[in-house]
């Protein structure tokens, strides 16, 4: 996780406010703090993205097309942490979904800049949920962390149940997520998909921005190439040569795919083979700005050049895990859906 923002022009401004990196940690224990009311998912306002309403997941950079109206698959997208500032209300550990400004931060950042990468491959369903405050990644109190994450997960779980009961209708599914969203996505997969008939509908799962160890999803293999289905993908992005101090905790055992070649090996892939990134402004694509090489359980890139990149000095590119490979992810999701639809049944 990034802990300091360096410039309004930096890559961190792609998805969230400057406060993401201020490192604020709630001082009050979870048990002493009120919890906001849970969402009801029959209320469409509790969805950041739905194929039946206009929302930022419908947006496309110039020259690309939103294909949700005709897409043969669904995408269940779980957004990352955007609740990062010092809380302004009594609900300090989990987002109050009645807070319009926090909802807007989700819609205008990860929904537009991440979820939209999948709108050529599938119809996008992205629930609002009482996301855990960024404090869960800083607090020394493990019970507070787990309680806040459990609250968030309970919402995601209920949203998934509602989606399956009312909208899926047996269609192929991509599950996509980033950061905190990946924590919840992996749990959904483990508790409600693996070993069930629903696993046969699973095109692939893009579990990005959090380490997913090889043995953490038994029965679901890592995707070994660019067209494999019924598998999962994951990567966490850092500057070439950098090993984060927390690497031994989980990253050294994590699955890491190269999001240019879509293979699990450690072959260096030159930026000339990259489809491209989408940063700011969203309307523009930036082709061939990133190389990529898997190193152990992490993805190394040479520092890319983009407007404002000279101000970004942090070797952790977590916030750009999807955006730096936006066009690559977009094309790959389409390919996997096409392969899944055409496979013998």
Buried (B, 14 or more C-beta within 10 A) or exposed (E): BBEEBBBEBBBBBBBBBBBBBBBBBBEEEBEEBEBBEBBEBEEEEBBBBBBEEEBBBBBBBEEBEBBBEEBBBBBBBBBBBBBBBEBEEEBBBBBBBEBEEBBEBBBBBBBBBBBBBBBBBBBBBBBBBBBBBBBBBBBEBEEBBBBBBBBBBBBBBBBBEBBBEEBBEEBBBBBBBBBBBBBBBBBBBBEBBBEEEBBEBBBBBBBBBBBBBBEBBEEBEBBEEBBBBBBBBBBBBBBBEBBBEEBEEBBBBBBBBBBBBBBBEEEBBEBEEBBBBBBBEBEBBBEBBBBBBBBBBBBBBBBBEBEBBEBBEBBBBBBBBBBBBBBBBBBBBBBBBBBBEEEEE
